[in-house]
């Protein structure tokens, strides 16, 4: 069974904005690599529902929201058991450490 990911509209827009930002600031050679890195993080979460820590701000909910950080963005995947689908959300990651 193939696992699919549905990107939120906000995440799709953010992915385009991230690409555009890096294309402008770092060049067209760098931008695709940044996006590829983020997409690989999503694949990790899709292929292993236990990968990444549970998102602490969403820990109280029944569903497990897991995340990995790619570049300066937190990539959150929400697994919906029953239909083997994931929803992907991107959030600006603030490194407070």
PyMOL commands that set and color helices and strands:
alter all, ss='L'
color gray80, all
select helices_A, chain A and resi 9-25+28-47+56-58
alter helices_A, ss='H'
color red, helices_A
select strands_A, chain A and resi 4-7+53-54+65-70+73-80+85-92
alter strands_A, ss='S'
color yellow, strands_A
deselect
rebuild
show_as cartoon
